[in-house]
Amino acid sequence: MNLDVVVIGRNSHKHLADCLESVLSAHWSHGEKKVFYIDGHSSDNSMEIAESHGVITQGLKVKKASAAAGRNQGGKAGDAEFIQFVDSDVILHQDWLEVAGRAMFDNPELVAVRGSLKERYPRRNLFHFAASLEWDEKVGPCEGIGGSVMVRRSAWEYAGGYPVISSGEDPELGRRLL
């Protein structure tokens, strides 16, 4: 069972190398893992950073950059049974792909698995602190997804991918997947 990992970013030079290194080193023993970086019209050297890591890179093909547009383009670029979406400021735990993949293999009715996000510096400022509280989710079945989620390609395609809206694309896709 193969996996496509789609990393999206825009002007991500501060975080992208760490993100890509975490994705590339994350364990996936179930087949091939391809990593795509979709760049949302960066004015920095994000594309060069991604290229230096040997991942498949694409510039966003639509004029208006959005997380949804980047995720959709990346999802369509691959053909694996599972897609892991990751924002460029996220560091994957090295066992996340194995854990999420095992959950999907063992439970064919699952269409998506999301992990817990932890803010790296929750005391840096009020925004980081609020994000750390918002992301403190219970383990188990949930009603929503975030930007870092593993989905079954067939379900993602059936749902029509991410809706290209100005915000709220993650919960909207989550509703469609249910």
ZAMARGU-4260 file (C-alpha; in steps of 0.2 Angstrom, whole numbers, plus 5000, padded with zeros to 4 digits):
<rodrens>
0) 5000/5000/5000 | 5008/5016/4994 | 5007/5033/5002 | 5008/5051/4995 | 5014/5064/5007
5) 5008/5082/5001 | 5017/5096/5010 | 5010/5114/5006 | 5019/5130/5009 | 5021/5148/5005
10) 5037/5158/5010 | 5041/5143/5021 | 5060/5145/5022 | 5060/5146/5041 | 5052/5129/5043
15) 5052/5119/5027 | 5068/5110/5029 | 5063/5104/5046 | 5046/5098/5040 | 5053/5089/5025
20) 5067/5081/5035 | 5053/5074/5047 | 5042/5068/5033 | 5057/5060/5024 | 5063/5051/5039
25) 5046/5046/5045 | 5044/5027/5045 | 5032/5019/5031 | 5035/5001/5029 | 5019/4997/5019
30) 5025/5001/5002 | 5032/5016/4992 | 5031/5034/5000 | 5032/5049/4988 | 5033/5066/4994
35) 5027/5081/4985 | 5029/5100/4989 | 5017/5112/4982 | 5023/5130/4983 | 5010/5144/4984
40) 5019/5157/4975 | 5033/5160/4987 | 5044/5175/4985 | 5058/5167/4996 | 5069/5151/4992
45) 5056/5138/4998 | 5056/5129/4981 | 5075/5128/4981 | 5074/5121/4999 | 5062/5108/4993
50) 5072/5103/4978 | 5087/5101/4988 | 5078/5088/4999 | 5074/5078/4983 | 5055/5079/4984
55) 5044/5081/4969 | 5040/5100/4968 | 5027/5110/4959 | 5022/5128/4959 | 5004/5131/4962
60) 4995/5131/4946 | 4981/5143/4951 | 4983/5162/4953 | 4975/5163/4970 | 4985/5154/4983
65) 4976/5144/4996 | 4979/5129/5007 | 4965/5120/4999 | 4971/5123/4981 | 4989/5117/4986
70) 4982/5101/4994 | 4971/5098/4980 | 4985/5100/4967 | 4996/5089/4978 | 4983/5076/4980
75) 4980/5075/4961 | 4999/5074/4958 | 5000/5056/4965 | 4991/5040/4964 | 4994/5031/4981
80) 4980/5023/4991 | 4983/5035/5005 | 4987/5053/5006 | 4995/5062/5021 | 4993/5081/5020
85) 5005/5091/5030 | 5008/5110/5032 | 5025/5116/5030 | 5027/5122/5048 | 5022/5104/5055
90) 5035/5092/5061 | 5029/5074/5059 | 5033/5062/5073 | 5044/5048/5065 | 5031/5035/5069
95) 5015/5044/5064 | 5014/5037/5047 | 5015/5019/5053 | 5002/5022/5067 | 4990/5031/5055
100) 4993/5018/5041 | 4990/5004/5053 | 4974/5012/5059 | 4968/5013/5041 | 4973/4995/5036
105) 4965/4988/5052 | 4949/4998/5050 | 4944/4998/5031 | 4929/5009/5036 | 4940/5023/5041
110) 4941/5037/5028 | 4953/5048/5038 | 4965/5048/5053 | 4971/5064/5061 | 4984/5065/5074
115) 4986/5077/5089 | 4995/5093/5085 | 5006/5101/5098 | 5012/5119/5098 | 5031/5119/5098
120) 5032/5135/5108 | 5015/5137/5117 | 5022/5151/5128 | 5029/5162/5114 | 5014/5173/5113
125) 4995/5173/5114 | 4992/5166/5097 | 5003/5151/5100 | 4995/5148/5117 | 4978/5148/5110
130) 4983/5136/5096 | 4990/5124/5109 | 4973/5124/5118 | 4963/5122/5102 | 4973/5107/5096
135) 4972/5098/5113 | 4960/5085/5106 | 4955/5069/5114 | 4960/5052/5107 | 4948/5042/5097
140) 4934/5046/5085 | 4931/5064/5080 | 4920/5074/5070 | 4933/5085/5061 | 4950/5085/5053
145) 4964/5098/5052 | 4977/5101/5039 | 4988/5087/5044 | 4978/5072/5041 | 4979/5055/5032
150) 4965/5051/5020 | 4960/5036/5010 | 4962/5043/4992 | 4945/5035/4986 | 4936/5044/5000
155) 4945/5061/4996 | 4941/5060/4978 | 4923/5055/4981 | 4921/5070/4992 | 4928/5081/4978
160) 4944/5086/4987 | 4946/5101/4998 | 4933/5115/4995 | 4942/5130/4988 | 4936/5143/5001
165) 4944/5157/5010 | 4944/5148/5027 | 4937/5132/5035 | 4942/5120/5021 | 4947/5107/5034
170) 4931/5106/5043 | 4921/5107/5027 | 4930/5092/5020 | 4928/5083/5036 | 4909/5085/5035
175) 4910/5078/5017 | 4920/5063/5022 | 4908/5058/5036
</rodrens>
